[in-house]
Amino acid sequence: MSWSFSAVGKPKAVMDKAAREMLQSTLMEPEKTIRQAVFDILITSLSSMPDDSAVKIETNGSQWKRDDGTALNNLSVKIEPLYGFVE
C-alpha cells in the first residue's frame, strides 16, 4: 500500500489540510502508525511557524509485506519553508 500528502501555503492552512487528511486511513499496520507519526510531526512543525510565512510539504510512504508476514516501509518527509513568499 502507499500514501502521500503534499501542500503549499501558510502554515495554518497547510496544518488544517493535514489534520483533515490525517483522519483518512485504510492502511495496514505498521504503515498506519508510521503515517500517523508523520502527521503528528507535521502538525508540531507547522504550529511553531510564524503565521505570515509560507511552507511546502511533501510526504509519502509505502509498505511491502514479505512472505513471512514482516513489513518493509519506505518513508520520505520534506518540510521546506519558502523564503521570499509574496502575496
Secondary structure by P-SEA (a helix, b strand, c coil): ccccccccccaaaaaaaaaaacccccccaaaaaaaaaaaaaaaaaaaaccccccbbbbbbbbbbbccccbbbbbbbbbbbbbccccc
